Amino acid sequence: STSDANPLFAAALPNVFVAIVPEAAAEKLARHVSERVCAWVKEQGGSVLKRLLK
């Protein structure tokens, strides 16, 4: 079966993204994105923990 119900067919996000940005802004932008992704993951983890501890 090719149903989306099978987890093997679930969509996944890549672990690498590519963006074309000015060289002068690349390092600062990469650092900002990295910090925001880390913050988002921590927020999600905190949310999950709160739900589990209810």
N, C-alpha and C positions, 0 to 999 in steps of 0.2 A: 504494500500500500504506500502511496506517496502523500498521505494525509499529513497536515501540519501537526496532528496530534502526537506524532512520533517525535521525541525530543531530538533525534538525530537530524531532523529537518528544520529545527528552529533556527531563526536568524541569529547571527552573532555579530558583534562589533569588532572591527579589527583592532589590534593593539598598537598599531602605528598609523599616524595620520600625516599627510603631506600638505603643506600650504606654501604658496608663493608669496613671500613678503620681502620688503626691502631689507637688504643685508644689515643695515644699521639698526633695524628694529628686531631682528631675528632672536637674538639672545634674550632680550627683555620680554618679548612676546612669549617665547618658549617657557621662560621662568614663570610668567604670569599664568599661562595655561596649566602648567604643572601644579602650581599652588592651588588653583581653582579646582582642578580634578581631585587633588588630595583632600581638599576641604569638602567637596561633594561626597566623596567616598566615606569620609568620617561622619558626615551628616546622615548618610544612609545607614551606616553601621549603628549609629546612636539611635536612630528611629527603629531599626530592627530590634536592638537590645531592649528598648522600652516596651515594644510590643511583646517580646518574649517574657519579660518580667512581670507583665500584668497578671 
